[in-house]
């Protein structure tokens, strides 16, 4: 009996404790980083005025952005940073909607700075960013996506970070997801399906934890993995000494981050979490799939291009490709195993009560880990973000399902990096399956009409004539 209990504890204990060790250790590391930053952090209201206001060039790549550009440009015009020290370069790369007409109307709005249009004869975000950089004049170069909106003090806080630290080469702002029930154009409330709301709120919590906590930890250990494509800033002299944005991967922002880390070892890259940009929640599960596949594929592609960063996986400081892949892939593998192992246990003869108990226990472990993340996020949140976080007291119970879903999407990105050609926009599995079935049907019909049926007709015809 004792041997059976030991065997039971070892078998189930290992599988159920491993997730706690992996995700729990990360959660406590983030807690340590948050406490450390919180002790030194000066509240926004107590910070003195900026001493200098360097010219900031904001690059806004736009493709069919007529519906979102007014919100983006309005947020730029309403910055606390002096408008006279802001130049905006909207780079249109072959839009087929009214993007250029919208920009023309926005140029007529009162603004001390300048809003300029650059039209390109080709598509591609990397090319649009590079064109804007070449036309820019600012001491700080900032890229902002067209479907985002900067917080009123975002440029002020970003400029402050560069003023306070002359060794700062580049920085990413904090990306915060807006509530799903707010219309992006009018700001009015709208009805949202409960499941759609839960997914959007989980995305908000995920981003908040990732930027306000995770990237704070990475900043302290000089291991920031990616300068967010939605909102990042660069010293001009640093940017012009890089290859800028390259299309050799689907994750040009991670590629540039790694290059800066190697090219400028005497400087550093960090997250400026008080400089916030707002984004709308991903509009559908298909769009979420496309996004996560691209992110994961980009990570694999960039990791393969920088063998210099294949450092020891347990090294704390500096970018370590091995550590990132170990955490994101190898140590996350139990989630894949459990997906198939639990139903298989029942088929092997385990009582349904045991299988259900194990499933519940595993779920509760993940809920406990998410509760730690949630407490840390609530502790560092301020203002509206804190109020919103308080209202999401239920989110730790939903996050395990959300992360399980996004993990499978990421796993698909890993597989696509092995077998598919590079493409920036990934497609959802339903569309891919539909296209595969359609191609199969076309091949089958072609075979029947052009090969099999003529041969069959010839055989039958020959038999009839023979008779």
N, C-alpha and C positions, 0 to 999 in steps of 0.2 A: 504493500500500500504506500509506503514511504517513497519507494522508487517511482511509483506512478505519479505521486504528487510532485516530486522533483522534476520528472520529465515534463509534466504538464506545465509547471512554472517556467522551466527553461524554454520550452517551445513557444508558449504564448507570451511569456515575459519578454523574450528577445524581440519578437516582432512588434510588441506593443510599446516597449521602452525605447527602441531605436528612434521612432518619430519624435518622442519627447526629448531625447538627447539632442537630435539634430535641430529641430525647430525651437526647442526650449533654450538651448545654448545661444542661438541667434537672438532670441527675444531678450535674454538677460544681458547680452552684449549691447543691444540697442538701449536697454534701460540704463546701463552704465554710462553710455555716451550721452544720453539725454540728461541725466543728472549732472554730469560733468559740464555740459554746455549750459544747462540752466543756472548753475552756480555763478558762471562768469558772464552770463548774458545780461546786457543792459536793456531794459524795456524800451519799446519804440518811443514812448512819450518823453523819455528822459534823455534822449540823444540830442547832442548839439547840432547846430546847422552845419551844412557842408562848407568847407573853406574854398573849394574850387568846383567849377562846373565845366568839365571838359566837354567838347562837342561829342555827342553820341549819334552814331549812324545806326538806324534800325532798318534791317533788311527784312522785307515781308514777301516771300515767294507766294505767288497767287496763280492758281489754275482753276478757272470757273468759280471764282470767289465772290461773285456779285452779292450773294445772300449774306455773307459773313463779314466782308471787309468793312462795312459801315460801323459795326460794333468794335472791331479791332482798331480802326483809325480814330474813332471817338475816344476810346480808352487812352490812346497815345496823346491826343490833344488835351485830355483832362489830367495829365500827370502833374504832380507837385514840382517836378524838375522843370527848370525854366525852358519854355518852348523855344526861345532863341538859341538854345544849345542842343536842339534836336533836329536832325534831318532824317526823313523817312524816304526809303527807296522801295517802292512796290514793284516787284519784278513779275511781269505777266508773261507766262510761257505758253502761248498758243491757246488762250481761253476761247471758248466758243459761245459764252454767254455775254452778259453786259458788264463784264469786269472793268473794261476800260472806261465805259460811260460812268460807272459808279465812282471810279477814281477821279474822273474829271469833276464830278459833283463834290466829292470830298475835298478837292483842292480849293474850292470856293468857300469852304467853311473858315471862320476866323481862327487863325493859328499863327503864333509868332515864329514858329519853325517853318520848315519846308516839306512838302509832300511831292515826290517826284515819281514819274512813271518810266520804267524801262521795259520795252517790249522785245522779246526774244523770238527768233525764228525756229525754236526747237523746244521740246518739252523736257522735264526733268528737274526735280527739286535741287539737286546738287549743282547743276549748271546755273539755275536761277540765283542761288546763294552766291556762287562765285562771281557772277555778273554784277550783283549788287555790291559785293566787297570791292571789286575793281573800280566801281564808280563812287565809292564812299570816301568821305573826307575826315570822319570822326577819329578821335583818339581811342574811343571805345566802339567796338563793332558788336552789335547785338542782333541776333536773328530771332524773329517772332513769327509763328505760324499765323496764317490769315484767319483761321477759325478760333482764335484765342482772344482774350481781353486781359490786359495788364491791370493789376491793382494800382490805385492812384499813386502810391509811393514806390512802385516797383523800380523805376529808374533811379530814384533818389537813393534807395537802399543798395542797389547794385553799384552805383557810382561810389557810394561810401565804402563799400567793401574793397574796391580797387584803390581808393585814396588811403585807406588804413593799412593796406598791405602792398608794398611795392614789389613783392615777390609773387604776387598773384598773376598767373599767366592767363587763366580763363576760369569762368565760373558758370554754374548752372543755377537758374532760379528754381523756385519750388512750384510744381504744377499741382493745382488744386481743381478737383472736379466739381462743377456746379450741380445744384439740386436738379433732378430730372423733371420736376413739375414746373419749371420756369421756362417760358418761351424765350429762346435766345435773341429774338429781334425786338419783341415788345416788353419783355420782362414781366409779363402777366402770368398768373397761375393757370395751370392746365391739368386735366385729368391724366393720370398715368396708371397703367396696369400694375397691380401689386407686385408681380414677379419682375416686371421691368424696373419698378422702383427699388426692389431689393437688390437687383444686379447693379444698378447705378450707385446705390448707397455703399455697396461692398467695394465698388471701384473707387469711390471717394476715400473710404478708409484705407484701401490698399495704397493709393497714391500718397495720402497723407503720411502713412507710416513709412513708405519708401523714401519720400523726400525729406520730411521733417525729422525723421529718426534715422533711417537707414543711411541716407547720404550724409547726414551729420557724422555718423560713425566713420564712413568712408573718408570724409574730409579730415577727420582727426588722425587717420592712419595713412593718409596720402594714397588711398586706394580707390578713388572715385572711378567708377567703371565707364560711365557715359555722361557726356554733356547733353542734356535734353534737347532734342531737336526743336521742341516747341518754344524754348526760351533759354538762350545761353549768350554769354558775353565774353569778349576777347580783347586783350590789349592789341592795338593795331600793329605794333612792331612784332608781336608774337605771331599773329595771324598771317602776316605777309611773309614770314619765314617758314611757313608750312606749305603743304600741297593744297591747302584749303579743303574743299569738299570733293571727294572722289567717288565715282560710281562703280568702283571695283567690287563693292559689297552692297547689300541692301540696308546696311546700317552705317551710313557715312559719318554719323555723329560719334559712334563708338570708335570708328577707325581714326578720326581726328583726335579724339581724347587720348588714345594710346600713343599716337605719334607725338603729341605735345609732351606726354609723360617721359618719352625717350629722348626727344630733341632738346628739352629744357629741364634737365635734372636739377638745376639749381633753383627752379621755380616750382610752383605747385598749382593744382587745380582743386577747387572746392565747391561746395553748395552754399549759396546765400539764401537761406530758408526764409528770411524776412522779405525777400524780393519775390513776389507771387504773381503767377499768371493763371488765369482761370480758363478751363477748357470744358466743353460740353461732354456729358457722358457718352460712351460708345452707344450708337443708336440701335444696335441689334446684336444678337448672338453671333451672327455671321460676320459682322464687322469686327467683333471682339476676336473671333477666331483668326481672321485675316491679320489683325494687328499683332497678336501674340506669336503667330507663326513667323511673321517677318522679324519680330524682335529676337526670337530664339535662333532663327537662321542667321541673322546678322551677328549674333554673339559667336556662333560656331565659325563663321567665315572670318571674322576679325581675329579670333583666337588663333586660327591657323596661320595668319599672316605675321604674327609677332612672336616668333620663338624666343626672342630675348626676354619675354615676360613669363616664360614657363618656369616660374620660381617655385620654391617649396610650398606645398599646399597649406601648410600650417603657419606660414609666415604672416605676421600681423600687418606690418607696414608695407606699403607699396602695392601696386597692382599685381595680382597673381592669377594668371589664367587658370592654372591647375586648381587653385582653391575655388574659383568661381564655377568651373565645370564640375568639380567634386560635389559642391553643395547643390547646384542646380540640376545635376543629372544623377550621379552615382548614389548620393545619399538620399535623394528623393525617390529612388527606385521602389522602396517599400509601398508607396502609393499605387504603383502599377501592379505590384504583386498582389496586394490586398484586393484589388478589383476582381481578380480571377480566383484568388486563393480561397476566399470565404465561401463562395458558392460551391467550389470544388470540394471543400471540406465536408459539406453536407452529402455530396455524392459519394465520398469515401466512407461514409458511415457515421460521421460525427453527429450527435444528437442536434436537432434544430435549436434546442435551448442553448447549447454550448456555442454554436455559431452565432446566434443572435446576441448572446452575452458578450462575445468577443467583439462583434461589430459595434455594439453600444459602448463598450469600454474604449475601443479605439477612437470612436467619435468624441467621447468625453475628454480624452487626452488632448485631441486637437482643439476642442472648445476651450480647455484650460490654457493651452498655449496662446490661442487667439485672445483670451481674456487678458493675458499679460501684455500683449501688443496693444490692446485697447486701452488699458490703464496708462501705459506710457504715452500713447497718443493723446489721451485726455489730459494728462499732466502738462504736456508741452503746448497744447492748443491755446489760442487766444481769441478773443472777440467772437465773431460770428462762427468761426470754425469750432470754437469750444462749445458754443450753444448747440450747434448741429451735432457735434460728437456726443454730447450728453443725451440728445434725443435718440441716439442709435444704441441704447443700452442692450438691445437685443442682437446686435450685429455679430458678437462672438459665436452665437449659435448657428448663424448662416454662413460665416466665412469659410468653414471647412469644405462645404459644398462648392462655394465659389472658387476656392483655390484648387480643389480637385479638378474642376472643369478647366480652369486655365492651365493647369499642369498638363492635361492631355492635349490641349492646344499647343503648348510649348513642345511637347514630345513630338507632335506632328511636324513642327518646324525643324526639329533635329533630323527627322527622317527625310524631309524635303531637301535639306542641305546635302544629303548623301546621294540622292537620286534624281533631282530635278535641276534644270538650268536656272541661273540667277534671275530673279524678277522682283521688283520692288513691291508690287501689289500681289499679295497671296489671295487665293480664292477659298471659299468655304467648302467643306467636304460634301455638302449636298449638291452644290453646283458641279464640283469635280465628278461626283458619281453620275450625275445626270449627263454630263458631257461624255463620260466614258461609255455609258449605255447607248447614247446616241451614236457615238463613233462605231461601237460594236454593231448596232443595227444597220448603219450604212454599209459596213463591211459585209455583213450577212446578206443584205439585199443585193449589193453589187455582185457578190459571189453567185447568188441564185439566178440573177437576171443576165449576167454577162458570161458566166462560166458553166454552172450546173445545168440550167434550163436548156440552153442551146445544145449542150452535149446530149442531154436526155431526149430532146426532140429529135436529134439526129439519129440516136439509137432506135427510138420508136419508129421513126420514119423508115429507117433501114429494115427494121423487122417487118413493117407493113408491106413495103415494096417487095421484100423477099418472098412473103407469102403470096 
